[in-house]
């Protein structure tokens, strides 16, 4: 387990989907930036249904902060109608080394 994980307690993983006017290059870019600022890892991508989906992993408090950002803030040009979270669980190690955009 990394020093970051030990210092911050339990590691969490959660899948998300953001609904509204949320697609566009800047939406993914801002999501990556916020994830890096918070120190979480995972990914983000646009879906063919017009939503943005992804996964976030990291210390529980930082994952919770990212969940809040995904639900309430988003990119400056987005309009978030709702955000759904699923598969939230405690994990023993991170599956990703950073945060990336998938295509």
QUIDALIN-V402561 format. One record per pair of residues at least 4 apart in sequence whose C-alpha atoms are under 6 Angstrom apart, sorted by the first residue. I is the first residue (numbers start at 1). J is the second residue. D is the distance in Angstrom with one decimal. If there is no record, write none. Layout:
I | J | D
I | J | D
//
This chain:
5 | 9 | 5.9
8 | 59 | 5.7
10 | 59 | 5.8
10 | 60 | 6.0
11 | 58 | 5.2
11 | 59 | 4.4
11 | 60 | 5.6
11 | 90 | 5.7
11 | 91 | 5.5
12 | 57 | 5.6
12 | 58 | 5.6
12 | 59 | 6.0
12 | 60 | 5.3
12 | 89 | 5.6
12 | 90 | 4.5
12 | 91 | 5.6
13 | 56 | 5.7
13 | 57 | 4.3
13 | 88 | 5.6
13 | 89 | 5.5
14 | 55 | 5.7
14 | 56 | 5.5
14 | 87 | 5.6
14 | 88 | 4.3
15 | 54 | 5.8
15 | 55 | 4.3
15 | 85 | 5.6
15 | 86 | 5.2
15 | 87 | 6.0
16 | 53 | 5.5
16 | 54 | 5.5
16 | 84 | 5.6
16 | 85 | 4.5
17 | 52 | 5.6
17 | 53 | 4.3
17 | 83 | 5.6
17 | 84 | 5.3
18 | 51 | 5.6
18 | 52 | 5.2
18 | 83 | 4.4
19 | 51 | 5.1
19 | 81 | 5.5
19 | 82 | 5.3
19 | 83 | 6.0
20 | 79 | 5.6
20 | 80 | 4.8
20 | 81 | 4.7
21 | 78 | 5.4
21 | 79 | 4.9
22 | 78 | 4.8
26 | 30 | 5.9
27 | 75 | 5.1
30 | 75 | 5.6
35 | 39 | 5.9
35 | 40 | 5.2
40 | 57 | 5.7
40 | 58 | 4.9
41 | 56 | 5.7
41 | 57 | 5.2
41 | 96 | 5.9
41 | 98 | 4.7
41 | 99 | 4.6
42 | 55 | 5.2
42 | 56 | 4.6
42 | 57 | 5.9
42 | 96 | 5.9
42 | 99 | 4.6
43 | 54 | 5.2
43 | 55 | 5.5
43 | 99 | 5.2
43 | 100 | 4.8
43 | 101 | 5.6
44 | 53 | 5.7
44 | 54 | 4.3
44 | 101 | 5.0
45 | 52 | 5.6
45 | 53 | 5.5
45 | 101 | 5.7
45 | 102 | 5.1
46 | 52 | 4.5
47 | 51 | 5.4
47 | 52 | 5.9
58 | 63 | 5.8
68 | 72 | 6.0
69 | 73 | 4.9
70 | 74 | 5.5
71 | 83 | 5.4
//
